C-alpha cells in the first residue's frame, strides 16, 4: 500500500469512510452530514490534486495491526513540498534548473496547466 506523505489536515472528519454514501465512482463517497463529496487518495499525486482543488479527502493510515488500516478523512491544510512538484515536472520534461528558481505559486500554476485530469474532475 502506498504511503501518503506530508498531509496535515485543517479539519479532521470524525465520520467513517465506510459509513459514507457510495457513488458511481468507487473513489468518491458522499457525506450526508456536511453534504460534500469525499475523494479517496491512493498516493501523493491524488493528494496533490485534492489539495489543489480544495477537496475533502480520505486516505488510509497505518494502525497497530498493519493488515487493517484505518481511513482518515478531512480537509488538507498544507500543500505538498516544492520538491514534489519539481520532481513531477522534471518527469514531464521541464528543466530542473529553471524550476528551482520558481516560487511555490508559480510551480502550482504550471502543475495545474499540465495536469489535464483536473479539467475532467471539475466537470464530473
LINFENJO-V766363 format. One record per pair of residues at least 12 apart in sequence whose ideal C-beta (glycine too) atoms are under 7 Angstrom apart, sorted by the first residue. I is the first residue (numbers start at 1). J is the second residue. D is the distance in Angstrom with one decimal. If there is no record, write none. Layout:
I&J&D, I&J&D
This chain:
1&60&6.4, 1&69&6.8, 2&42&6.3, 2&43&4.5, 4&41&6.1, 4&43&6.9, 4&44&6.1, 4&47&5.4, 4&59&5.0, 5&44&6.3, 6&78&6.9, 6&80&5.5, 6&81&6.0, 7&47&5.9, 7&59&6.9, 7&76&5.6, 8&76&6.9, 8&77&5.2, 8&78&4.6, 9&74&3.8, 9&75&6.3, 9&76&6.0, 9&77&6.3, 10&75&5.0, 10&76&6.8, 10&77&3.5, 11&74&4.9, 11&75&4.6, 12&74&4.3, 13&73&4.0, 13&74&4.8, 15&31&6.2, 15&33&6.3, 15&73&6.4, 16&71&7.0, 17&29&6.6, 17&58&4.9, 17&71&3.7, 17&73&6.1, 20&38&6.0, 27&39&6.4, 27&40&4.5, 36&56&5.1, 37&56&7.0, 38&56&4.6, 38&57&6.8, 38&58&5.3, 38&73&5.8, 39&55&4.9, 39&57&5.4, 40&58&4.9, 40&59&7.0, 41&57&5.1, 41&58&6.9, 41&59&4.5, 44&80&6.4, 44&84&6.3, 47&76&7.0, 47&80&6.7, 48&80&5.2, 48&84&6.7, 49&115&7.0, 49&118&6.5, 50&76&6.4, 51&76&4.9, 51&79&4.9, 51&80&6.8, 52&108&6.8, 52&112&6.3, 52&118&6.9, 53&118&6.6, 53&121&6.6, 56&73&6.7, 56&74&6.9, 56&75&5.6, 57&73&6.9, 57&76&6.2, 58&71&5.2, 58&72&6.8, 58&73&4.2, 59&72&5.9, 82&104&5.6, 82&107&6.2, 85&107&4.5, 85&108&6.9, 85&111&5.2, 86&99&4.8, 86&100&6.7, 86&107&6.9, 88&111&7.0, 89&110&6.3, 89&111&6.6, 92&114&5.9
